Amino acid sequence: VKEYETERPDWFENPLVRQAFLMCTDRQAILDDFLYGQSQLINAYVPNNHPLFPKDAVIWPYDVDSANTLLDEAGFLDFDEDGLRNDPRLGGQFQVELLVALGNSTGLQIANAFKEDLAFCGVEVLIKSVDVDIYYTNGPDSPLFGRRFDLAEFPWLISIEPNCSLYLSSETPGPENNWNRTYNNQTGFSSSSFDEACQAALDALPGTDEYEGFHREALRIWTEQLPIIPLFLRLKLAATSPEVSGFVLDPTQNSSLWNIAKIDINEGNRGGR
């Protein structure tokens, strides 16, 4: 967003910075602490066990030393030796703001863990909670869809078909589409090679070599360029009484009652009073 760029530089246009931020984040510790290790880390917009996840995808490890090396290469050095890196263009501290939706207690805890991790890379993270009704609004003043943020934390979409369209440059919210939230590339990620591979995959017929090859190519480019820090899959939880049979949770279905025709009550399993 040009108006926002006048207020601060676009630090994350440099993929080295994006890669460094991910390697400085102990994502496994976040998963273990807040989801008790019951989910799995993801490294793209599909899980690692997805049949189209490419074998040559870039898997960035938790590696604070390498993260600091990348930030050095990007020019963010600690010029005044106070333990915090400086912006090479502005000269001030490399200080970024992370937006979190108000009321999301888990999201706030994750944000605080992220803040602590980035301190080991000499980056100060300021956390700002935003009312959820404001956070997800349309329009140029929307924090998320108006792209008025340094960093923003939010849950996002996973589908069986790799949803590469979420990162097409044509899907970036902007004045031409009134920053509408049906345009889902809030990152503003723009890569001609990714656009070409993704669009070719979307145009191909499922099951063809072209469909699979272009989706894998788009995923490979995405994992290398890393427009976001992917964290983990959200847990899907449900509880039933002992007498219920046929109830099966399926992560690919939106409703927990996706197979309602097969769900039954076994009277013999009812507990006595």
N, C-alpha and C positions, 0 to 999 in steps of 0.2 A: 504494500500500500504506500503510494508515494508520500502522502501526508505524514504517515508514521515514520517513513525513512528520514524525514527532516528532523525527527526528534532523537533518533538513535541509529547507529550504523547497522547494517544487516550482517551481523557477525556470522550467522549460520549459512550464508551463501557459500562459505568455504567448506567442502566436505571433510577436510581434516579436522575442523572444529566439531562437526557432527559426530565423526568417528571417535574423537577423543572423549566427548561427553558420554558416549555409550560405554567405552572401555573403562571410564572412571566410575561407572555406576555398577554397584554389586547387585545385579538383578536377581541372582539366586538367593541372596540373603533377604531381599525384599519379599520374594515369593515365600521363603521359609517362615519369615516373621509374621506375615499378614495373611497368608493362605495355608499356613502349616505344611508347606511343601506338597499340597494336594493338587496343584495344577502343574503346568509345564511352561517353561520359557518359550517364547516364539522369537524368530529372527527375521520375519517378513510378514506380509499380509495373509499368509497361510501358515499352518503349523508345519514343523519339520517333517512330520510323517505323511504329509499330503503327497499323493502320487506325482504331482507336477513340481514339487520342490526340487530345484536342480542340485545335482551332485556337486557342482562347482560354485554353489552359493557361498558368499563370504560370511563366515560365522565369527563375529567379533567377540573376543573373550573379555572377561574382567581382568584388566591389566593396567594398574595405575601408572606404572613406570612408562609403558608405551603410550598411554594417554598423555602424560606430561611431555613426552618427546614430540608427539604430534602438535600439541599446543605451542611448543617451542618453535617447531617448523613453521607454524602459521603466524609467528611473529608476536604472540601474546607472552611477553616475558615479564618478569618481576623486576622492573627497572629500579624501583626504590627499595628493593630488598625488605619489604614488609610482610612477606608471605603471601601476598595476593598479586596475581598477574595484572598487567596493565594493557589497556587498549592501545595498539600501536598508532592508531589514527587520532584518537582523542587525548591519549596520555593518561587518562584517569584509570581507576580500577576497572578490571573486567568484571562487572557486576550485572547480573541478569535477573529479570523478574519472571517468576513462574506463577501462572494463574491456575487456580483450583476452584471448582464449583463449591459454593458455600453449602454446608450441610453434609458433604461427602466426607465422613470421618476417616474412612480407609484411605481415600484419596489424599487427605491432608497428612496422614501418617506416612504415606509413600513419599509425598513431597518433602517432608522433613528428613526422611532417610536419604533422598536424593540430594538435598542440601548438604547433609553431613558428608556424603561421598564426594561431592564436587569440591568441598573444602580441601581435600587431599590433592586436588589438581590446581589449587590456587585460584579457584573461582568462587566468588560470593554469590549465592542464590537468595534472592528476596522472594518470599512467598506472599501472594496476595489472593485472598478469598473473594470471590465475586458471587453475588446473588444468582441463583440458578436461572431465574426468569430473565435476567439480563445477559447472562453468560451465553445462552443459546439463541438469542434473538437474531433476526435478520438485520441487514442494513449496514452502512459504513461505520456506525458507532458501536456495533456489536463487538465485544472483546474477542470472540472466537471467529465468527464468520466475517467480521470486518477486518480480521487478521491484524488486530491491534495488540500484539503480544510479542514478547521475546520468546518465551516458552509457555505452552499451555498443556495441561493434563486433562485427558478425557477418554472415556471408553469409545472404541470404534468398531467397525463392522468386519466380521469374518463370514465368508460364505464358502460353499462347496466349490463353486467355480471361482478361481482366483480373481478377486475384485480389483484388478489393476487400474480400473477407471477412476478409483478414488485419488489417484496421483497423476492423472493426465493434466498437462498444463492447461488444456481447454476447460477443465473443471475447477479452475481457481476462482473463488468468489471475488468479484470486482464490480466496478461501476457499470459495466456492460450488462451485468445480470443482477444489479442491485444487491450484491453481496448475499444472494439468496442461499439458504442452507441446503437447497437441492444441488448446489455446486459444492462438492465435498472435499476439494483439495485445499483445505485450510493452510497447509504448510506452504503453499505457493511453489512447491517443487516443480521444476521445469527442466526436462532433459529430452532433447530431440530423439536420442537413441531409445530411451524408455518409451516415449510417445509412439514411436514407429513400431516397436515390438508389441506394445500393449494393444494398439489399434489393430494390428494385423491379427493378434490372437482373438480379439473381439469379433473380427470379421470372418474368422475361420469357423468351419463346422466342428462341433465337439466330436472327439474321437479320431480326428484326422492328425496326420503327422504335423501339419502346419499349426493346428490348434495347440498341440502339446509343445512343439518346439518354440513357438513365439511366446507362450506363457512362461516357459522356463527361461527364455532369454530376458523377458521383462523382469522376472524375479531375480535373476542374476545381477542385472544392472541395479535394481532397487537395493539389494543387500550390499552392493559395493558403494552406492551413493548415499544410502541411509538417510532418507528425508525425515524420519522420526526415530525415536528410541522405542522399539517394541518391547513390551514387558511380558505379559503372560495371558493365558486364556482365563476368562472368568469362569468360576465354578457354577455348575447348574445343580441345584439342590432341590430335593423333594422328600416328603415323608408320607407313608401310608400306614394304615392299620394292618395287623397280621393277616386278617381275613381277605385282604385285597390280593388278587392274582392278575397276572398279565400286564402289570404296570411296568413300563420300561422307559427310562430316560434316554433320549437320543439327542446328542448335542447338535445334530444337523437340523432338528425340528424346532420351530419357534414355540410351539405349545407343548407343555408336559403331557397333555392328553392327546397327542398325535395319533395314538392307536386305540382310541376310546372303545372301538367296537370289540376289542379283545380283552378289555378290562372287565373283571367279574368279582363277585363277592362269594367266597366260599364259606357257607354257613357253618361247616364243621370246624372252622378255625376260630370261631368267635369264642372269646374267653368268657367263662362263667362269672357271675357276680356273687 
